Amino acid sequence: MVSPKHVCVIGAGVSGLAAAKAFSARGHRVTIVERSGDLGGVWEPARSYPEVQTQSPKDLYRYTDRAMPEAYPEWPTGPQVHAYLAGYAKSFGLDRMLRLDTEVAGMARRADGKPGWMLTLTSKGGTPSNEDFDFVAVCTGQFNEPRELHCRGEGSFLDQGGQILHSSTYGDPSLAKGRRVVVLGGSKSATDIAVNAVKSGAREVTIVMREPVWRIPYFIGGLVNFKRILYIRAQEEMFPGWGASPMARLALRLAAPLIWANWRGLESLLKAQLKLGRCKMVPKERIEDGVNCSVPIATPGFYPMVADGRIKAVFGTFDHYEADSIVMSGGERIGADVAVLAIGYKLGVPFLPEAYKQKLVDADGQYRLYRLIANPDLPELGFVGFNSSFCTVLCADLAANWLVRYADRQLAKQPTAQAMRDNIEMMLQFKRVERPAAGVYGGLCVAPYHYRHFDELMADIGAKEQKRRGLAGHFQPPDADAYAKFLATAPEYRAA
Ligand SMILES: Cc1cc2nc3c(=O)[nH]c(=O)nc-3n(C[C@H](O)[C@H](O)[C@H](O)COP(=O)(O)OP(=O)(O)OC[C@H]3O[C@@H](n4cnc5c(N)ncnc54)[C@H](O)[C@@H]3O)c2cc1C
């Protein structure tokens, strides 16, 4: 018997909607608390920059129980993703669970001694109130608290008319027209904004990044959708994974020359296709050493604009501002009217009490989460969307399905607290020592190990079918429809 719980889902982005759907489908009462005025999280229109579109192809950026509309392009625009999410919420009644403009400001264990948490909620213009919940799903994403960067001379740069803004507030491209725009950062947002500034008539555009990184074009070799090469199990198996058996290690060692040739071939293709040599943007790092969630898609037009000088690329970072210029760490001075800081976001769960934060995050910033979802020392609490990837919607969906079963003690492989702790330690060792690239974003990234992660979740859930077999299983990207079928093979239950 599973008793119904009152569950608070914090955040109404992709992950919050997945969690609300999974918990309500099992018979739990759900309240979704969202601090902004609309659902969608990073796809909320007020937060999107012009021309934003997904990096993931649409069949990989979707829930298991709802495809994106046929009419959408392969890489949907921001407004299209938002419309898809709004439609998803409506059709499953999630919109009725929403409490918008309400922020979780704090949490503590319940005062009535029952399992669960008391949340402090603040709504716009209202006074804070406390509410008890039996279970809390944290779905607050990794892109919410913009990172800040303050450099010497900033005050005088602003005083003489300069403008400094975070990439998340670059919403009006007319800002760039006729001005000298300097973008700091090497992410997809940074290159998107640099390209947008050129198209919007900026007088000069400079992009400043620490070093060139590998970027993946939407079509590799100009022909093949990157999902058919980079998202497939056969490619993933070339990366040494965690907990590998001696046999698996031997197999990888024997295949090493082929694997090496595969990566060098891909590098050569990317160098030729993107003209990286001409742009002086050939990365130093081997492509296989850096693959994780931070590998960006190449913004169309970016490399051609670097090659013909419409975008100037500088390697380094800002050192200080001086009058109407920014002086780089290498000493170069760049005239600027607008500085766009595409420097990412701060990770964290600010409303979690300090004692629990220490259980969740190690001193080096690595998160202690079993399957990137739960921590045995944080009871009645789970995290959805902390398993970020190149197909985050599918990750969030499967994590939400895992979490509700974990909360209800209905996982086929319900782990003991000790087994969770041991697994967390093993994974931390893997990220710290064996594959440092897996430690980015606090270790909250499953790429390039999507399939391994999904296999673990499906086995825990108890799905009788867990993966596609045969050639299709090795050479096709993750298939959300197939995962819907696999989930349906897991034991059924409902809280009552
Ligand atoms: C421009 C852009 C493009 C992207 N493209 C892709 C892509 O193509 N493929 C991909 O896999 N990923 C992509 N991502 C990553 C993206 O973050 C995830 O795909 C996904 O949207 C994250 O959803 P989420 O619900 O976990 O987090 P978010 O979308 O960040 O939602 C979290 C929500 O929690 C709310 N919240 C936070 N704190 C509180 C609080 N204290 N109280 C109440 N509410 C709170 C926030 O307001 C927000 O609405 C992209 C990200 C950005 C920024």
The ligand as an SDF file (V2000), in Angstrom:
LIG
                    3D

 53 58  0  0  0  0  0  0  0  0999 V2000
   19.2320   29.1420  -24.1190 C   0  0  0  0  0  0  0  0  0  0  0  0
   19.2460   27.7330  -23.6750 C   0  0  0  0  0  0  0  0  0  0  0  0
   19.1300   26.6970  -24.6090 C   0  0  0  0  0  0  0  0  0  0  0  0
   19.1380   25.3780  -24.1980 C   0  0  0  0  0  0  0  0  0  0  0  0
   19.0280   24.3850  -25.1220 N   0  0  0  0  0  0  0  0  0  0  0  0
   19.0620   23.0920  -24.7200 C   0  0  0  0  0  0  0  0  0  0  0  0
   18.9560   22.0140  -25.6580 C   0  0  0  0  0  0  0  0  0  0  0  0
   18.8190   22.2070  -26.8400 O   0  0  0  0  0  0  0  0  0  0  0  0
   19.0090   20.7450  -25.1870 N   0  0  0  0  0  0  0  0  0  0  0  0
   19.1380   20.4630  -23.8770 C   0  0  0  0  0  0  0  0  0  0  0  0
   19.1640   19.2930  -23.5110 O   0  0  0  0  0  0  0  0  0  0  0  0
   19.2300   21.4510  -22.9610 N   0  0  0  0  0  0  0  0  0  0  0  0
   19.1950   22.7480  -23.3540 C   0  0  0  0  0  0  0  0  0  0  0  0
   19.3070   23.7520  -22.4290 N   0  0  0  0  0  0  0  0  0  0  0  0
   19.4420   23.4090  -21.0200 C   0  0  0  0  0  0  0  0  0  0  0  0
   18.1070   23.6430  -20.3130 C   0  0  0  0  0  0  0  0  0  0  0  0
   18.4110   24.2720  -19.1390 O   0  0  0  0  0  0  0  0  0  0  0  0
   17.3940   22.3550  -20.0700 C   0  0  0  0  0  0  0  0  0  0  0  0
   17.1790   21.7010  -21.3030 O   0  0  0  0  0  0  0  0  0  0  0  0
   16.0190   22.4880  -19.4150 C   0  0  0  0  0  0  0  0  0  0  0  0
   15.2270   23.4700  -20.0290 O   0  0  0  0  0  0  0  0  0  0  0  0
   16.1600   22.7530  -17.9460 C   0  0  0  0  0  0  0  0  0  0  0  0
   14.8850   22.6920  -17.3810 O   0  0  0  0  0  0  0  0  0  0  0  0
   14.7050   22.7180  -15.8270 P   0  0  0  0  0  0  0  0  0  0  0  0
   13.2400   22.6410  -15.5930 O   0  0  0  0  0  0  0  0  0  0  0  0
   15.5570   21.6930  -15.1930 O   0  0  0  0  0  0  0  0  0  0  0  0
   15.2940   24.1210  -15.3600 O   0  0  0  0  0  0  0  0  0  0  0  0
   14.7840   25.5840  -15.7130 P   0  0  0  0  0  0  0  0  0  0  0  0
   14.2850   25.6660  -17.0810 O   0  0  0  0  0  0  0  0  0  0  0  0
   15.8830   26.4930  -15.3070 O   0  0  0  0  0  0  0  0  0  0  0  0
   13.5370   25.7840  -14.7420 O   0  0  0  0  0  0  0  0  0  0  0  0
   13.7060   25.9370  -13.3550 C   0  0  0  0  0  0  0  0  0  0  0  0
   12.5410   26.7430  -12.8320 C   0  0  0  0  0  0  0  0  0  0  0  0
   12.6570   26.8200  -11.4150 O   0  0  0  0  0  0  0  0  0  0  0  0
   12.2540   28.1040  -11.0070 C   0  0  0  0  0  0  0  0  0  0  0  0
   12.8400   28.3750   -9.6950 N   0  0  0  0  0  0  0  0  0  0  0  0
   14.1580   28.4450   -9.3800 C   0  0  0  0  0  0  0  0  0  0  0  0
   14.3090   28.6920   -8.0720 N   0  0  0  0  0  0  0  0  0  0  0  0
   13.0650   28.7720   -7.5450 C   0  0  0  0  0  0  0  0  0  0  0  0
   12.5780   29.0070   -6.2410 C   0  0  0  0  0  0  0  0  0  0  0  0
   13.4010   29.2110   -5.2000 N   0  0  0  0  0  0  0  0  0  0  0  0
   11.2450   29.0420   -6.0460 N   0  0  0  0  0  0  0  0  0  0  0  0
   10.3780   28.8290   -7.0800 C   0  0  0  0  0  0  0  0  0  0  0  0
   10.7950   28.6070   -8.3450 N   0  0  0  0  0  0  0  0  0  0  0  0
   12.1200   28.5690   -8.5710 C   0  0  0  0  0  0  0  0  0  0  0  0
   12.7890   29.0180  -12.0880 C   0  0  0  0  0  0  0  0  0  0  0  0
   12.1180   30.2450  -12.1070 O   0  0  0  0  0  0  0  0  0  0  0  0
   12.5440   28.1820  -13.3390 C   0  0  0  0  0  0  0  0  0  0  0  0
   11.2910   28.4540  -13.9210 O   0  0  0  0  0  0  0  0  0  0  0  0
   19.2860   25.0840  -22.8230 C   0  0  0  0  0  0  0  0  0  0  0  0
   19.4230   26.1090  -21.8890 C   0  0  0  0  0  0  0  0  0  0  0  0
   19.3940   27.4350  -22.3050 C   0  0  0  0  0  0  0  0  0  0  0  0
   19.5630   28.5100  -21.2690 C   0  0  0  0  0  0  0  0  0  0  0  0
  1  2  1  0
  2  3  1  0
  2 52  2  0
  3  4  2  0
  4  5  1  0
  4 50  1  0
  5  6  2  0
  6  7  1  0
  6 13  1  0
  7  8  2  0
  7  9  1  0
  9 10  1  0
 10 11  2  0
 10 12  1  0
 12 13  2  0
 13 14  1  0
 14 15  1  0
 14 50  1  0
 15 16  1  0
 16 17  1  0
 16 18  1  0
 18 19  1  0
 18 20  1  0
 20 21  1  0
 20 22  1  0
 22 23  1  0
 23 24  1  0
 24 25  2  0
 24 26  1  0
 24 27  1  0
 27 28  1  0
 28 29  2  0
 28 30  1  0
 28 31  1  0
 31 32  1  0
 32 33  1  0
 33 34  1  0
 33 48  1  0
 34 35  1  0
 35 36  1  0
 35 46  1  0
 36 37  1  0
 36 45  1  0
 37 38  2  0
 38 39  1  0
 39 40  1  0
 39 45  2  0
 40 41  1  0
 40 42  2  0
 42 43  1  0
 43 44  2  0
 44 45  1  0
 46 47  1  0
 46 48  1  0
 48 49  1  0
 50 51  2  0
 51 52  1  0
 52 53  1  0
M  END
$$$$
